[in-house]
């Protein structure tokens, strides 16, 4: 019966199109659109009449209507979350750009290469320290002279003290000898301090690692001047991947949906950890004027397989409902009265399809949240719902 009415509709459409154009394109585009809209309205009305007639026939003579085969899903509550899908990158929290501790200098020796693992305090390179060594040698020589003079002054003091104890000489000679010793002692302490400073300055020629990690960049060679930075960037950099973070640029339209503590899911390429659940730890207060984005950070567990600047898929959770009713989005249908789905109900020991009006919420991937209209236990028709009408006889597919 249903197919007979479908044939009638097709005949009417063919007749109407033929009568309008006679096989030739005539009239303006606006006239054709009006004609098309009229035909669609006629088709909708005929479809409604067909469904109504089939429903009435099924009531009067159920044997004439064959049950339509459908697949059913039982509605149950489940956790539902909506995410903002973005792309981010893995970065190291501890990155050190090595710089000279004193003045820039010419590299005399380079002890590391890119990829080497180093420890904090390890010497990475040696700068030219010829001038510093000369200064240290000169001050050390001065120290030796003062130390000799001090020893002589102490000997003279001892002799004057012995003479004075034997009532020989004058007290002024003893006082002068003591003053000479104190003056030379003070000079020696000053020069020794200069020696320590000069040696420390000499040690500044040793370029050392400020953190433990892996040498990431070596952009300097022996004979070149080491300043720490060049036109191409850091001359030597160290990356410590024991503490990682995620960096994401978020469009400013989501400014009110992302804050510190917002859950997010990091998905890494195959061969890594897969998915990592974490939370936002830092939210920038500045919006980039060119990209209209703000950056966020999230802590990432340490993993030897992760690399700085590695790309990652990021899902930032901006909505969550622990006990939600969701449906496959493709089961949603619309008519003049609004949105609905088809459900299976048992009436008079027979399974029939019924329309259920629903209010929908968030959509993520292929799942649509239902705010109202469905209850737990409802039998949602997920396959075969196309062209079903309210009250149509159905049977459940075993597959």
C-alpha positions in Angstrom: 0.0 0.0 0.0 2.8 2.4 1.0 4.6 1.9 -2.4 1.3 2.5 -4.3 1.0 6.0 -2.7 4.7 6.6 -3.4 4.1 5.9 -7.1 1.1 8.3 -7.0 3.3 11.1 -5.6 6.0 10.5 -8.3 3.3 10.6 -11.1 1.9 13.9 -9.7 5.4 15.4 -9.6 6.2 14.3 -13.1 2.9 15.7 -14.4 3.3 18.9 -12.6 6.8 19.5 -13.8 5.8 18.6 -17.4 2.8 21.0 -17.3 5.0 23.8 -15.9 7.8 23.5 -18.3 6.9 21.1 -21.1 10.5 19.8 -20.9 11.9 23.3 -21.5 13.3 25.8 -19.1 11.0 28.8 -19.2 10.5 31.7 -16.9 12.8 33.4 -14.5 14.7 31.8 -11.7 12.2 33.2 -9.1 9.2 31.6 -10.9 11.0 28.2 -10.8 11.7 28.5 -7.1 8.1 29.3 -6.4 7.0 26.3 -8.5 9.5 24.0 -6.7 8.2 25.2 -3.3 4.6 24.4 -4.3 5.6 20.9 -5.4 7.4 20.3 -2.1 4.4 21.4 -0.2 2.2 19.1 -2.2 4.7 16.2 -1.6 4.6 16.9 2.2 0.9 16.9 2.3 0.6 13.7 0.3 3.2 12.1 2.6 1.1 13.1 5.6 -2.0 11.7 4.0 -0.2 8.4 3.2 1.0 8.0 6.8 -2.5 8.8 8.1 -4.1 6.3 5.7 -1.5 3.6 6.6 -2.2 4.2 10.3 -6.0 3.9 9.8 -5.6 0.8 7.7 -3.3 -0.8 10.3 -6.0 -0.3 12.9 -8.8 -1.6 10.7 -6.8 -4.5 9.2 -3.4 -5.0 10.9 -2.6 -7.9 8.6 -2.2 -5.5 5.6 0.7 -3.7 7.3 4.1 -5.4 7.7 6.1 -4.6 10.8 9.2 -2.6 10.0 12.5 -4.0 11.2 14.3 -1.6 13.6 17.3 -1.6 16.0 16.7 -0.3 19.5 18.9 1.2 22.3 17.8 1.4 25.9 18.1 4.9 27.3 20.3 5.0 30.4 22.0 7.8 32.3 25.7 8.4 31.7 28.4 11.0 32.2 28.4 13.5 29.4 31.1 16.2 28.8 31.5 18.8 26.1 35.0 19.8 25.1 36.7 22.6 23.2 39.0 20.9 20.7 42.3 22.6 20.1 45.9 21.9 19.3 48.8 22.5 21.8 52.4 21.5 22.3 54.4 19.9 25.0 57.2 22.1 26.5 59.7 21.8 29.2 59.3 23.9 32.3 63.1 24.0 33.0 64.9 25.4 30.0 68.2 27.2 30.6 70.0 29.5 28.1 73.6 29.3 29.1 75.4 32.7 29.4 78.9 33.7 30.6 79.1 34.6 34.2 81.4 37.5 33.5 82.4 39.3 30.3 82.0 37.7 26.9 85.1 35.9 25.6 86.6 33.8 22.9 85.9 30.0 23.2 89.1 28.1 23.7 87.5 24.7 24.3 84.1 23.1 23.9 83.3 20.1 26.1 79.7 19.2 25.0 77.7 18.6 21.9 74.0 18.6 21.1 72.2 15.7 22.8 74.7 15.3 25.7 73.2 14.8 29.1 74.8 17.2 31.7 74.5 17.8 35.4 74.2 21.1 37.2 77.6 22.7 37.7 79.3 20.8 34.9 81.8 22.7 32.8 80.5 23.1 29.2 83.1 25.3 27.6 86.3 27.3 28.4 86.8 30.9 27.4 90.2 32.6 26.9 91.5 33.5 30.4 95.1 34.7 29.6 94.5 38.2 31.0 92.9 36.8 34.1 95.8 34.4 34.7 98.3 37.2 34.4 96.4 39.3 36.9 96.3 36.3 39.3 100.0 35.7 38.9 100.8 39.4 39.5 98.7 39.6 42.7 100.1 36.2 44.0 103.6 37.6 43.5 102.7 40.7 45.5 101.3 38.5 48.2 104.6 36.6 48.4 106.5 39.9 48.8 104.1 41.1 51.6 104.3 37.8 53.4 108.1 38.0 53.4 108.0 41.5 54.7 105.5 40.5 57.4 107.7 37.7 58.6 110.7 40.1 58.8 108.5 42.6 60.7 107.4 40.0 63.1 111.0 39.0 63.8 112.0 42.6 64.4 109.1 43.0 66.8 110.2 39.9 68.7 113.7 41.3 69.1 112.5 44.7 70.2 110.2 43.1 72.7 113.1 41.0 74.1 115.3 44.1 74.4 112.6 46.0 76.2 112.0 43.1 78.5 115.7 43.4 79.5 115.4 47.2 79.9 117.3 47.8 76.7 115.9 50.2 74.1 112.8 52.3 74.3 109.1 51.5 74.5 108.6 53.6 71.3 110.7 51.1 69.3 108.4 48.3 70.5 105.3 50.2 69.6 106.7 51.1 66.1 107.6 47.4 65.5 104.0 46.4 66.4 102.6 49.0 64.1 104.7 47.8 61.3 103.4 44.2 61.8 99.8 45.3 61.9 100.2 47.5 58.8 101.8 44.6 56.8 99.2 42.2 58.1 96.4 44.5 56.9 98.0 44.9 53.5 98.5 41.1 53.2 94.8 40.5 54.0 93.8 43.0 51.3 96.0 41.5 48.7 94.8 37.9 49.6 91.3 39.1 49.1 92.4 40.5 45.7 93.8 37.0 44.9 90.5 35.4 45.7 88.6 37.8 43.5 91.1 37.4 40.7 90.8 33.7 40.8 87.0 33.9 40.9 87.2 36.1 37.8 89.5 33.6 36.2 86.9 30.9 37.0 84.3 32.9 35.1 86.0 31.7 32.0 84.5 28.3 32.8 81.0 28.1 31.2 78.9 25.9 33.5 75.5 24.3 33.4 72.9 26.0 35.6 70.6 23.0 35.5 70.8 19.3 34.8 69.3 18.1 31.6 70.1 17.6 27.9 72.0 19.9 25.6 69.4 21.1 23.2 71.4 23.7 21.2 75.1 24.4 20.6 75.5 27.3 18.2 79.1 28.3 18.9 82.5 26.9 17.9 86.0 27.2 19.2 87.5 30.5 18.2 84.1 32.3 18.2 83.0 34.9 20.8 80.6 33.5 23.4 78.0 36.0 24.6 75.2 33.6 25.4 72.9 34.9 22.6 73.4 35.4 18.9 71.3 36.6 16.0 70.1 33.0 15.6 69.1 32.6 19.3 70.8 31.0 22.3 74.4 29.8 21.7 74.0 26.9 24.2 70.7 25.8 25.8 69.8 23.0 28.2 66.4 21.3 28.4 65.3 19.4 31.5 62.3 17.2 30.5 61.7 15.8 34.0 59.0 18.5 34.5 56.8 19.1 31.4 53.9 21.4 30.6 51.3 21.8 27.9 51.0 25.1 26.1 47.7 26.0 24.3 46.6 29.2 22.6 42.8 29.5 23.2 40.5 31.8 21.2 39.3 34.7 23.3 35.7 33.6 22.6 36.3 30.9 25.3 37.6 33.4 27.8 34.8 32.8 30.3 34.9 29.1 29.9 38.5 28.3 30.8 40.1 29.0 34.2 42.7 27.5 36.5 41.5 24.0 37.5 39.5 23.4 34.3 39.9 19.7 33.3 41.4 18.8 30.0 42.5 15.7 28.1 45.8 15.5 26.2 45.9 13.1 23.3 49.4 12.3 22.1 50.5 10.5 18.8 50.8 6.7 18.8 53.8 5.4 20.6 53.4 7.7 23.5 51.1 7.7 26.6 47.9 8.0 24.6 45.6 10.1 26.7 46.6 12.2 29.7 44.0 13.7 32.1 45.2 16.9 33.8 43.9 20.4 34.7 44.7 24.0 33.7 47.5 25.4 35.9 48.1 28.8 34.3 45.8 31.2 32.4 47.3 34.2 30.8 45.9 37.6 31.6 47.0 38.9 28.2 45.2 38.5 24.8 47.5 38.5 21.8 46.3 41.4 19.6 47.2 39.6 16.3 45.8 36.1 16.9 43.1 37.1 19.5 44.1 34.2 21.7 45.3 33.8 25.2 47.6 31.0 26.4 47.1 28.4 29.1 49.4 25.9 30.7 48.8 22.5 32.2 51.2 20.1 34.0 52.2 17.0 32.2 53.7 13.9 33.9 57.3 13.1 33.1 57.9 10.6 30.4 61.2 9.8 28.5 59.2 9.4 25.3 57.9 12.9 25.3 59.8 15.7 23.6 59.7 19.5 23.9 57.6 21.1 21.2 55.7 17.9 20.5 52.3 18.5 19.1 49.3 17.3 21.0 45.5 17.3 20.6 43.8 19.1 23.5 40.2 18.7 24.7 39.3 21.4 27.2 36.2 20.5 29.2 33.7 23.4 29.3 30.6 21.5 30.2 29.9 18.4 32.2 26.9 16.5 33.5 27.4 13.3 35.6 23.9 11.8 34.9 22.9 12.8 31.5 20.6 11.2 28.8 22.3 11.2 25.4 21.3 9.9 22.0 23.1 9.4 18.7 22.8 12.7 16.9 21.6 11.1 13.7 18.4 9.8 15.4 17.2 13.4 15.9 14.4 14.4 13.5 12.4 17.6 12.9 8.9 18.5 11.8 6.7 21.5 12.0 6.2 21.1 15.7 9.9 20.8 16.6 12.5 18.1 17.4 11.6 14.5 18.1 12.9 11.0 18.2 11.2 7.7 17.5 10.9 5.2 20.4 9.5 1.7 20.6 6.6 1.0 22.9 4.4 -2.0 23.5 0.7 -1.5 23.0 -1.9 -4.4 23.0 1.0 -6.9 22.9 2.4 -5.3 19.8 5.5 -3.1 19.4 4.8 0.2 17.7 6.8 3.3 17.0 5.9 6.5 18.8 7.1 10.1 18.4 8.7 11.7 21.5 9.2 15.4 21.6 12.6 16.4 23.2 14.6 19.4 24.2 18.3 19.1 23.4 21.4 20.5 25.0 25.1 20.2 24.1 26.4 18.2 21.2 29.9 16.6 21.3 31.1 14.3 18.5 28.2 12.0 17.7 26.4 12.2 21.1 23.6 14.7 21.7 22.4 15.7 25.2 18.7 15.5 25.9 17.5 18.0 28.4 13.8 16.8 28.5 11.5 14.3 26.8 13.3 11.0 27.4 13.5 8.9 30.5 15.8 6.1 31.6 14.4 2.8 30.2 12.9 4.4 27.0 13.5 2.3 23.9 15.2 4.6 21.4 15.0 3.5 17.7 18.5 4.0 16.4 18.2 2.2 13.1 15.3 2.0 10.7 13.7 5.2 12.1 13.6 6.8 8.7 10.1 7.3 7.4 8.6 5.8 10.5 5.2 7.3 11.5 3.6 7.5 14.9 1.9 4.2 15.7 3.6 2.2 12.9 4.0 -1.5 13.7 7.7 -2.5 14.2 9.8 -5.5 15.1 13.1 -5.6 16.9 16.1 -6.6 14.9 18.1 -9.4 16.5 21.3 -8.0 15.2 
